[in-house]
Amino acid sequence: MTSAPIAVALDAPDLETAARWAAAVTPHVSTVKVGLELYLRYGPDVIASVRGATGVQVFLDLKLHDIPNTVAGAARAVARLRPAILTVHAAGGRAMIRAAVENAPHTRVAAVTALTSLSEADLERIGIRGPSGDAVRRLAVEAVGAGAQALVCSPREVAAVRAEVGPDVMLITPGVRPAGAETQDQARVATPEQAVADGADLLVIGRPITGAADPGAAAARIAAALRRVLQA
């Protein structure tokens, strides 16, 4: 059985819980995602713990955003852990993104366009004018021009970004919620089926899976529904 293109966000309170969730979902999904809180609390050891014996892909979601020299050093430091994906902020600019790409040659650098927690009003307040889709497309083009091999955008923008950057760039979509699930702190959301139909390559799903009584079963259900869409 092929693993579904889902990255389960392991936003766990401790390393043991994260490792348990990873083991439960790994038979069904391609990737597990380690975020900033877990990485800062436990350091590089968290990667080996969640990767386990299965060799599941690890998505290291640190959203690096600093001057190019600092990001170069940070990317070089985490590259030895061989994460499949490492995030940087697209707003850091071309030189910063290029520094990450050059210093993590065996990792896919993904540029985060606009956080899915931000609404149109939020974006305007921080100086990003116009419809969010326009801002996301501008950031996407800049990031790909700097060498980013993947982009992170909300499901609402994925179709427009795919049309802008073509088929060869991986599109990663957080803010994915199964039908009927609460949106929680996400503002721009879609169902897994809709996100894939619009052109997403990897869906980030957290609490609908990890907050379930049986995370493995929840992952299996969502993965099965997604595989049916992909096969159709």
C-alpha positions as CSV (number, residue, x, y, z in Angstrom):
1,M,0.0,0.0,0.0
2,T,1.4,3.4,-1.0
3,S,1.7,6.0,1.8
4,A,-0.6,9.0,1.3
5,P,1.0,12.4,0.6
6,I,0.3,13.6,4.2
7,A,2.8,15.2,6.6
8,V,1.5,14.7,10.1
9,A,2.3,17.6,12.4
10,L,3.8,16.2,15.6
11,D,3.0,19.1,17.8
12,A,3.4,17.0,20.9
13,P,4.0,18.0,24.5
14,D,7.0,15.7,24.9
15,L,9.3,13.5,22.8
16,E,7.7,10.2,23.9
17,T,4.3,11.3,22.6
18,A,5.8,12.6,19.4
19,A,7.6,9.2,18.8
20,R,4.4,7.3,19.6
21,W,2.3,9.4,17.2
22,A,5.0,9.0,14.5
23,A,5.0,5.2,14.9
24,A,1.2,5.1,14.8
25,V,0.8,7.1,11.6
26,T,3.8,6.0,9.6
27,P,2.2,3.0,8.0
28,H,-0.3,5.3,6.3
29,V,1.5,8.6,5.6
30,S,4.7,9.6,3.8
31,T,6.0,12.2,6.2
32,V,6.0,13.4,9.8
33,K,6.6,17.1,10.6
34,V,8.7,18.4,13.5
35,G,8.0,22.0,14.4
36,L,9.8,24.7,16.2
37,E,8.6,24.0,19.7
38,L,9.6,20.3,19.7
39,Y,12.9,21.0,18.0
40,L,13.8,23.7,20.5
41,R,12.9,21.6,23.4
42,Y,14.7,18.4,22.4
43,G,17.2,19.4,19.8
44,P,18.5,17.2,17.0
45,D,17.6,14.0,18.9
46,V,14.0,14.5,18.0
47,I,14.7,13.7,14.4
48,A,16.0,10.2,15.1
49,S,13.2,9.6,17.6
50,V,10.4,10.3,15.2
51,R,12.1,8.8,12.2
52,G,12.4,5.5,14.1
53,A,13.3,2.3,12.2
54,T,10.9,3.0,9.4
55,G,12.9,5.8,7.7
56,V,9.8,7.9,7.3
57,Q,10.5,11.3,5.7
58,V,11.0,14.1,8.2
59,F,9.8,17.6,7.5
60,L,11.7,20.0,9.7
61,D,9.5,23.1,9.9
62,L,11.8,25.7,11.4
63,K,10.8,28.6,9.2
64,L,14.2,30.2,9.1
65,H,14.1,33.9,8.6
66,D,17.3,36.0,9.2
67,I,20.1,37.6,7.3
68,P,21.6,35.3,4.6
69,N,24.8,34.5,6.5
70,T,22.9,33.4,9.6
71,V,20.5,31.3,7.6
72,A,23.4,29.7,5.7
73,G,24.9,28.6,9.1
74,A,21.6,27.3,10.4
75,A,20.8,25.4,7.2
76,R,24.3,23.8,7.3
77,A,23.8,22.8,11.0
78,V,20.5,21.0,10.3
79,A,21.5,19.5,7.0
80,R,23.5,16.8,8.7
81,L,20.3,15.5,10.1
82,R,19.1,14.8,6.5
83,P,15.6,16.1,6.8
84,A,13.6,15.6,3.6
85,I,12.2,19.2,3.8
86,L,13.3,22.3,5.6
87,T,11.3,25.5,5.7
88,V,12.4,29.1,5.4
89,H,10.3,32.3,5.1
90,A,9.9,33.5,1.5
91,A,9.7,37.0,2.9
92,G,13.4,36.7,3.8
93,G,14.3,37.4,0.2
94,R,16.2,35.8,-2.6
95,A,19.7,35.9,-1.0
96,M,18.5,34.3,2.2
97,I,16.6,31.5,0.3
98,R,19.6,30.9,-1.9
99,A,21.8,30.6,1.2
100,A,19.6,27.9,2.6
101,V,19.5,26.0,-0.7
102,E,23.2,26.1,-1.1
103,N,23.9,24.9,2.5
104,A,21.4,22.1,2.6
105,P,22.1,20.4,-0.7
106,H,20.4,17.1,0.2
107,T,17.3,18.7,1.6
108,R,14.3,20.2,-0.2
109,V,14.1,23.8,0.9
110,A,10.4,24.9,1.1
111,A,9.6,28.6,1.2
112,V,6.7,29.6,3.4
113,T,4.6,32.3,1.6
114,A,1.9,33.6,4.0
115,L,1.0,31.8,7.2
116,T,-2.4,30.1,7.0
117,S,-3.3,31.6,10.4
118,L,-3.4,35.0,8.8
119,S,-6.6,36.4,7.5
120,E,-6.9,39.1,4.8
121,A,-7.3,41.7,7.5
122,D,-4.2,40.4,9.3
123,L,-2.1,40.5,6.2
124,E,-3.2,44.1,5.5
125,R,-2.3,45.2,9.0
126,I,1.3,43.9,8.6
127,G,1.7,45.8,5.3
128,I,0.9,43.1,2.8
129,R,-1.6,44.9,0.6
130,G,-4.2,43.6,-1.9
131,P,-5.7,40.1,-2.0
132,S,-3.7,37.4,-0.2
133,G,-3.5,35.4,-3.4
134,D,-1.6,38.1,-5.1
135,A,0.9,38.4,-2.3
136,V,1.4,34.7,-2.2
137,R,2.0,34.5,-5.9
138,R,4.6,37.2,-5.7
139,L,6.4,35.5,-2.9
140,A,6.2,32.2,-4.6
141,V,7.8,33.5,-7.8
142,E,10.6,35.2,-5.9
143,A,11.3,32.0,-3.9
144,V,11.4,29.7,-6.9
145,G,13.7,32.2,-8.6
146,A,16.1,31.9,-5.7
147,G,16.2,28.1,-5.9
148,A,13.4,26.9,-3.5
149,Q,12.3,23.5,-4.6
150,A,9.0,23.7,-2.7
151,L,6.5,26.2,-1.5
152,V,4.2,26.3,1.5
153,C,0.8,28.0,0.8
154,S,-2.7,27.7,2.0
155,P,-5.2,25.4,0.1
156,R,-7.0,28.6,-1.0
157,E,-4.0,29.7,-3.0
158,V,-2.6,26.4,-4.2
159,A,-4.3,26.4,-7.7
160,A,-3.1,29.9,-8.5
161,V,0.4,29.1,-7.3
162,R,0.5,25.9,-9.3
163,A,-0.5,27.9,-12.4
164,E,2.2,30.4,-11.6
165,V,5.2,28.1,-10.9
166,G,4.4,25.1,-13.1
167,P,4.4,21.3,-12.3
168,D,8.0,20.8,-11.0
169,V,7.8,22.7,-7.7
170,M,6.4,20.8,-4.7
171,L,3.4,22.5,-3.2
172,I,2.8,21.9,0.5
173,T,-0.5,22.9,2.1
174,P,-1.1,23.4,5.8
175,G,-4.6,24.4,6.9
176,V,-6.1,21.2,5.7
177,R,-9.1,20.0,7.6
178,P,-11.3,17.0,6.9
179,A,-15.0,17.9,6.3
180,G,-16.7,18.7,9.6
181,A,-13.4,19.3,11.5
182,E,-12.9,22.5,13.5
183,T,-10.7,25.1,11.8
184,Q,-9.0,26.0,15.2
185,D,-6.3,28.6,14.6
186,Q,-6.3,28.3,10.8
187,A,-8.0,31.0,8.8
188,R,-7.6,29.8,5.2
189,V,-8.5,26.1,5.0
190,A,-9.8,23.3,2.7
191,T,-10.5,19.6,2.8
192,P,-7.8,17.2,1.9
193,E,-9.7,16.1,-1.2
194,Q,-10.0,19.7,-2.4
195,A,-6.4,20.6,-1.7
196,V,-5.2,17.6,-3.8
197,A,-7.6,18.4,-6.6
198,D,-6.3,22.0,-6.8
199,G,-2.7,20.8,-7.2
200,A,-1.2,20.2,-3.7
201,D,1.6,17.6,-3.5
202,L,1.8,17.3,0.3
203,L,-0.9,18.0,2.9
204,V,0.0,19.1,6.5
205,I,-2.5,17.7,8.9
206,G,-2.1,17.9,12.7
207,R,-4.8,17.9,15.3
208,P,-7.5,16.0,13.2
209,I,-5.1,13.1,13.4
210,T,-3.0,13.6,16.6
211,G,-6.0,14.8,18.6
212,A,-8.0,11.7,17.8
213,A,-8.5,8.9,20.3
214,D,-6.6,6.6,17.9
215,P,-4.2,8.7,15.7
216,G,-3.2,5.6,13.6
217,A,-6.9,4.9,12.8
218,A,-7.5,8.6,12.0
219,A,-4.5,8.7,9.7
220,A,-5.7,5.6,8.0
221,R,-9.1,7.0,7.3
222,I,-7.9,10.3,5.9
223,A,-5.2,8.5,3.9
224,A,-7.7,6.0,2.4
225,A,-10.0,8.9,1.3
226,L,-7.1,10.7,-0.2
227,R,-5.9,7.6,-2.2
228,R,-9.4,7.2,-3.6
229,V,-9.2,10.8,-4.9
230,L,-5.8,10.3,-6.4
231,Q,-6.7,7.1,-8.1
232,A,-9.8,8.7,-9.6
